[in-house]
């Protein structure tokens, strides 16, 4: 059932502008959350813990892979499913940064 649903979503999104716009909006959200995370780190004067460094390294590697797939779409036919998976990875990275920023900021 899930595979059939995923294929329907991919078929509906198999339009160059739609897929690339989806990735671009995820990328913009990530850049915003990166700035919020930086502000939270500076305001709380918190140092990165080894666990945070490990997590951030993981997410930066995943982001790099997703961005490589996205850039490849400029030179080759688009692999719609791979670009959409990349957009999901970017959104998950942004969510991770949102969570970290929220945990760093003082509670009212």
N, C-alpha and C positions, 0 to 999 in steps of 0.2 A: 504494500500500500504506500509506504513512505517513498520507495524508489519511483513509483508511478507519479506521485505528487511532485517529487523533485524534478522529474523529467518534464512534467507539465509546466512547472515554473520556469525551467530553462527554455522551453519552447516559446513561452510567452515573452521572455526577456531577450530572445535572440534578435536583438536589434542593437547595432553598434552603439548608438548614442545612449540608449537606455542602460546598457551594461557599463559603459564607461562613466556615465553620470552617477550610477550607483557606487562605483569604486571611488570616484572623485568626492562624493559627499561623505563617504566613510573616511577618506583621507583628510578632508577639511576638519571633520569632527576630531580626528586623532590629533591634529596640530593644535586645535583649541585645548584639548585635554592635556596635551604636553605642556602648554603654557600654564594652565591651572595647577598642574603638578609641580612645576618649577616655582610658582608663587607660593604654594603651600609649603614646599621644602624651605624656601627662603624665610617665610614668616615664622615658621616654627623652629627654624635653625636646627632642623633634624638632619642627621647624617644618614646616608644609605647603609642599611644593614646588609650583611652577606646574603640573606635570603632575598632581599629586594634586588640586589645586584644580579643574583641568579635569575630571578623572574624577569627583570628588565632585559637582561641579555637574551633570554628565551624569546620574549616578545619582539625585540628588535631583529633577531634572526628571522622570525616568522614574517615580520613586516618586510624585511629585505627580500625574502622569497616571493611574497605577494607582489611587491613592487616590480620585481624582475619579470614576473608573468604579465603584469599590466603593461610594462614597457615593450615587451615582446609583441604585444598586440598592435603596436605601431608599424612593425615590419612584416609581420606574418598574419595570416587569417586568425581571427580571434577564436580562442578556445573559451567559449562562453562560460562553461561550467568552472573552469580554472579561475577565470577572472572574478566570477561571483564568489567562489570559495575564498579568494583573496580578499574580497570586500568584507566577507564575514570575519576573517582573521583580523583585519584592520579594525572592525567594530569591536571585536573582543578585546583587542589591545587598548582601545579607547576606554572601554568599560573597566578594564583593570586599572588604568590610570585614574579614572573617576573614583573608583573605590579607594585607592591609595590616598588620593587627595582628601576625600571625605574623612578617612581615618586619621589623617595627620592634623586636620584643622581642629581647634579646640571646640568642645561642646558648649553650648550656651547654658 
